[in-house]
Amino acid sequence: MSFFDRFYKKPGLYYGNSIRTEFEAFIKTLNCQEFNVLDLGCGEGRYSLYLSDFVKNIISVDSSSFGIKKLRNLCNKENKNITAICDDVRSYLFPVDTFDLVVMATLLDHLDKAEQQDLMARVFNSLKTGGRVYANVFTTHDPGYERTRKKASQTNSNISETSSAIKHYFEPSELQNLFNKFDILEYREFIEEDMSHGPVHNHGWAYVIAEKTSG
């Protein structure tokens, strides 16, 4: 059973239907009507649902059967161009040289360092030359990081109620360094208030937008 099943089994989209503002701005700069997209760790599919109005096809992968079932139901009702697959990203069989865009929203921080490196190699091979990646993660500036160091309680109102699922909080520049085979188009680290789920809390964020420029 996935950690997130307990949240995704609730009515509606647990994290809401809003996507990151930098992602929205990035997509609007692209001529992406013919894009094939891979959304890894898609959850209930909010990024996939947003992208469905802009791109040709989307494959959405997550290990939560509740999240995938919810996404499939939404796709059936709205005739979306999304194929929702219930699978662990660590075992998913990536097609080679297939995707124009890969999305990894709060996925890499659910993996340990070895798993991150393995996934990045497979993501790289799955992208066409010129393909892009968007990824965001939680950083060591996140209040949840202090919980992992036993300096804060899980009940602290400034910590996300789902923070215990995070396996790895990223150090400064660590996410950027993970994309060393890519050309970095945009990178930022910051702290931001989150009102999308549970009690209001803060997050330390980092995001990267990168391009595969060689095979």
C-alpha positions in Angstrom: 0.0 0.0 0.0 1.3 3.4 -1.0 1.9 6.0 1.8 -0.3 8.4 -0.1 -3.3 6.0 -0.5 -4.7 7.3 2.8 -4.8 10.8 1.3 -5.8 10.0 -2.2 -8.7 7.9 -1.2 -10.5 11.0 0.0 -12.9 12.9 -2.3 -11.4 15.5 -4.7 -7.8 16.2 -5.4 -5.9 16.1 -2.1 -3.3 18.7 -3.2 -5.8 20.7 -5.2 -5.6 21.3 -9.0 -3.1 24.1 -9.0 0.4 23.6 -10.4 3.6 25.5 -9.7 3.6 29.0 -11.2 7.1 28.5 -12.7 5.9 25.3 -14.5 2.8 27.1 -15.9 5.0 29.9 -17.2 7.5 27.4 -18.7 4.8 25.5 -20.6 3.4 28.7 -22.0 6.8 29.4 -23.7 6.7 26.1 -25.6 5.2 25.1 -28.9 4.2 21.8 -27.4 1.0 20.6 -29.3 2.8 17.5 -30.6 4.7 16.7 -27.3 4.7 13.2 -25.8 5.0 13.7 -22.0 6.0 11.5 -19.1 4.7 12.5 -15.7 6.6 10.5 -13.1 5.2 10.2 -9.5 2.0 11.9 -10.8 -0.1 11.3 -7.7 -3.7 12.1 -8.6 -2.5 13.7 -11.8 -2.8 17.5 -11.4 0.2 18.2 -13.6 -1.0 15.7 -16.2 -4.5 17.2 -16.2 -3.1 20.7 -16.7 -0.8 19.5 -19.5 -3.7 17.7 -21.3 -4.9 21.0 -22.8 -1.4 21.7 -24.3 0.2 18.5 -25.5 -0.5 15.4 -27.6 -0.1 12.5 -25.2 0.8 12.0 -21.6 1.9 8.8 -19.7 1.3 9.3 -16.0 3.0 6.9 -13.5 2.4 6.5 -9.8 2.5 3.7 -7.2 -0.7 4.8 -5.5 -3.6 2.7 -6.8 -6.0 5.2 -5.3 -4.3 8.1 -7.1 -4.2 6.3 -10.4 -7.8 5.2 -10.1 -8.9 8.8 -9.5 -7.0 10.0 -12.5 -8.4 7.3 -14.7 -11.9 8.2 -13.6 -11.3 11.9 -14.4 -9.8 11.0 -17.8 -12.8 8.8 -18.7 -15.3 11.6 -17.8 -13.4 14.3 -19.6 -11.9 12.3 -22.5 -8.4 13.2 -21.6 -5.3 12.2 -23.6 -3.7 10.6 -20.6 -2.6 7.0 -20.0 -2.5 6.4 -16.2 -0.2 3.6 -15.1 0.0 2.2 -11.6 3.7 1.3 -11.2 6.7 2.2 -9.0 9.0 4.6 -10.9 12.0 2.5 -9.8 10.7 -0.5 -11.8 8.9 1.3 -14.6 10.2 0.3 -18.1 11.2 3.5 -19.8 10.9 3.6 -23.6 14.0 5.0 -25.2 14.2 8.3 -27.1 10.4 8.9 -26.8 9.5 11.9 -24.7 9.6 15.6 -25.4 9.0 16.5 -21.7 9.4 14.6 -18.4 7.8 16.0 -15.3 9.0 15.0 -11.8 7.1 17.1 -9.2 8.2 16.2 -5.7 9.4 12.8 -6.8 13.2 12.8 -6.4 13.0 13.6 -2.7 11.1 10.3 -2.2 14.1 8.4 -3.4 17.6 7.8 -1.9 20.7 9.0 -3.7 21.4 5.8 -5.5 17.7 5.6 -6.7 17.9 9.2 -7.9 21.0 8.5 -9.9 19.5 5.4 -11.5 16.2 7.2 -12.3 18.1 10.2 -13.8 20.0 7.9 -16.2 16.8 6.3 -17.4 15.0 9.7 -17.7 17.9 10.9 -19.8 17.7 7.9 -22.2 13.9 8.2 -22.5 14.1 11.8 -23.7 14.5 12.9 -27.3 17.5 15.2 -28.0 16.1 18.6 -27.2 13.7 17.2 -24.7 13.1 19.0 -21.5 12.7 18.1 -17.8 10.9 19.9 -15.0 11.6 18.7 -11.5 11.0 20.2 -8.0 12.0 18.9 -4.6 12.0 19.9 -0.9 15.2 21.2 0.5 17.0 21.3 3.8 15.3 24.7 4.4 12.0 22.9 4.7 10.7 22.6 8.3 10.2 18.9 7.7 14.0 18.5 7.5 14.3 19.5 11.1 11.8 16.8 12.0 14.1 14.2 10.4 16.9 15.5 12.6 14.6 15.1 15.7 14.6 18.8 16.3 10.9 19.3 15.6 7.7 17.4 16.1 5.5 16.0 13.3 2.7 17.9 14.9 4.4 21.2 14.4 1.9 23.3 12.5 4.7 24.6 10.2 5.4 21.1 8.9 3.4 19.4 6.1 1.2 16.5 7.3 2.8 14.4 4.5 6.4 15.2 5.3 7.2 11.8 6.7 7.1 10.4 3.2 10.2 12.4 2.2 13.3 10.3 2.1 15.8 12.9 1.1 15.9 16.7 1.6 18.1 18.4 -0.9 21.1 20.5 0.1 21.8 23.8 -1.6 22.6 23.3 -5.3 22.2 19.5 -5.0 19.3 19.3 -7.4 21.2 21.4 -9.9 24.2 19.1 -9.6 22.0 16.0 -10.2 21.2 17.4 -13.7 24.9 17.5 -14.7 24.2 15.7 -18.0 21.7 18.4 -19.0 21.8 22.0 -19.9 20.2 24.0 -17.1 17.7 26.5 -18.4 16.3 27.7 -15.1 17.1 26.9 -11.4 15.9 28.4 -8.2 15.7 27.7 -4.4 13.3 29.5 -2.1 11.0 29.2 0.9 7.2 29.5 0.4 4.0 29.2 2.4 1.7 26.4 1.3 -2.1 26.6 1.7 -3.1 23.9 -0.7 -3.5 21.0 1.8 -3.8 20.4 5.5 -2.9 23.2 8.0 -1.0 26.1 6.5 2.7 25.3 6.5 6.0 26.3 4.9 8.2 24.5 2.4 11.8 24.9 1.3 11.7 24.4 -2.5 14.1 23.9 -5.3 13.2 23.5 -9.0 15.0 22.9 -12.2 14.1 23.2 -15.9 16.7 21.4 -18.0 17.3 20.3 -21.6 18.9 17.2 -23.1 21.2 18.6 -25.8 23.1 15.5 -26.7 22.6 11.7 -26.9 
